[in-house]
Amino acid sequence: DAVIDEAISKYHLTETEIMNRGYKIYTTLDQEDQKYLQEDYSNKYLFPVEDDQSASIALNARTGGVLAVIGGRGKHVFRGFNRAIQARRSPGSLIKPLVVYAPALSRGYSSTSTFPNTPITFSENYRPTNALGYESGKVDMATAIADSYNIPAVYLLDKIGV
């Protein structure tokens, strides 16, 4: 669906033209990665609530090429709603490793570096909290990422800058 959408917008083709005129479209999709992702999304033990939804995109870190994509769980409908490319939602905690921890690692911090995990006020009146108000003193980076704590992420971002 994403490939068809891109061809429509980039090359001004219609869906009918793309599907019926013999175009060959080459992508970076890896069939094995796609198969594994689809198997994971079909695994009832990974999604214990039947109606839970999710989306996932696996990228090649070197090239940015899409290796696999899943736009939701359940029966796929051709040209149906695809959460991976059409949902407009906040990235939530997924963004913390990308915009805080990875840049910090490149600036000399390590997975064992420790950060406060108690309330701190930033920028006059911004006071982040963790889910359920959890506090624990200091935590190392690995724990802060694994437990998705907000306070260490904001503290570190304040230190390294945006």
C-alpha positions in Angstrom: 0.0 0.0 0.0 2.8 2.4 0.9 4.6 1.7 -2.4 1.4 2.3 -4.4 0.7 5.5 -2.5 4.3 6.8 -3.2 4.0 5.9 -6.9 0.6 7.7 -7.1 2.0 10.9 -5.5 5.5 10.9 -6.9 4.8 9.8 -10.5 1.2 11.0 -10.8 -0.1 7.5 -11.8 -3.4 6.1 -10.9 -3.9 3.0 -8.9 -5.3 1.3 -11.9 -2.3 2.2 -14.0 0.1 0.9 -11.4 -1.8 -2.4 -11.0 -2.6 -3.1 -14.7 0.2 -1.6 -16.9 3.0 -4.0 -16.0 5.1 -1.5 -13.9 7.9 -3.1 -11.9 8.6 -1.4 -8.6 11.7 -2.3 -6.7 11.9 -1.9 -3.0 14.3 -2.7 -0.1 11.7 -5.0 1.5 13.3 -8.2 2.8 10.9 -11.2 2.3 12.4 -13.1 5.3 12.1 -10.0 7.6 8.6 -9.5 6.4 7.7 -13.1 7.1 9.1 -13.0 10.6 7.3 -9.7 11.4 4.0 -11.2 10.1 4.5 -14.3 12.2 5.1 -12.2 15.3 1.9 -10.3 14.7 0.0 -13.5 14.4 1.4 -14.9 17.6 -1.4 -14.8 20.2 1.1 -14.9 23.1 2.7 -11.6 22.0 -0.8 -10.1 21.7 -2.9 -11.6 24.4 -5.8 -9.3 23.9 -7.4 -10.3 20.6 -8.4 -6.8 19.5 -5.1 -5.1 20.4 -3.6 -3.2 17.5 -0.1 -2.1 16.6 2.1 -1.2 13.7 5.7 -1.8 13.0 8.3 -0.8 10.5 11.8 -2.4 10.4 14.4 -0.2 8.7 18.0 -0.8 7.5 19.9 1.5 9.9 22.6 2.2 7.3 20.4 3.1 4.4 17.0 3.9 5.9 15.5 1.4 3.5 12.3 -0.4 4.7 12.9 -4.1 5.4 9.5 -5.0 6.7 6.2 -3.3 7.5 3.0 -4.3 9.3 0.1 -1.9 9.4 -2.1 -3.7 11.9 -3.3 -7.0 13.2 -5.9 -9.3 11.7 -7.1 -9.8 8.2 -5.4 -7.6 5.7 -7.7 -5.6 3.4 -6.1 -4.4 0.2 -5.7 -0.7 0.3 -7.3 -0.7 3.8 -6.3 1.4 6.7 -2.5 0.9 7.4 -1.5 2.1 10.9 2.2 2.1 10.0 1.8 4.7 7.3 -1.6 6.4 7.9 -2.0 6.6 11.7 -1.2 10.1 13.0 -0.3 9.5 16.6 2.4 10.6 18.9 5.5 8.3 18.9 5.2 8.2 22.7 8.1 6.6 24.5 9.5 5.2 21.3 11.1 8.6 20.7 13.3 8.6 23.8 15.9 6.1 22.6 16.1 7.9 19.2 16.3 11.6 20.3 17.8 11.3 23.8 19.8 8.1 24.4 21.4 7.5 21.0 22.8 11.0 20.8 24.0 10.7 24.4 25.9 7.6 23.6 27.6 9.4 20.8 28.6 12.1 23.3 30.4 9.8 25.7 27.6 8.5 27.9 27.2 4.8 28.3 24.5 2.3 29.2 25.8 2.3 32.8 25.7 6.1 33.1 23.3 7.1 35.9 20.6 9.8 36.0 18.2 11.0 38.6 14.7 9.4 38.6 13.0 11.7 41.1 11.0 14.8 40.2 13.0 17.8 38.9 11.6 21.1 37.6 12.9 22.2 34.2 12.4 25.4 32.3 10.7 27.2 35.2 7.6 25.1 35.4 8.0 21.8 33.5 8.1 18.8 35.9 8.0 15.4 34.2 6.8 12.3 36.0 7.0 8.6 35.3 4.1 6.4 34.7 2.1 5.8 37.9 4.3 8.4 39.6 7.2 5.9 40.1 10.5 7.3 41.5 13.7 5.4 42.3 16.6 7.7 43.0 19.3 7.2 40.4 19.0 4.7 37.5 21.4 3.7 34.8 20.6 4.3 31.2 19.8 0.7 30.4 17.2 0.6 33.2 15.8 4.0 32.2 15.3 2.7 28.6 14.0 -0.7 29.6 11.4 0.7 32.1 10.7 3.8 29.8 11.2 6.3 32.6 10.5 9.9 31.6 12.5 11.8 34.2 15.9 10.5 33.3 15.2 11.1 29.6 14.2 14.8 30.2 17.2 15.3 32.5 19.6 13.9 29.9 18.0 15.8 27.1 18.4 19.0 29.2 22.1 18.2 29.6 23.0 17.3 26.0 20.6 19.8 24.4 18.1 19.3 21.6 
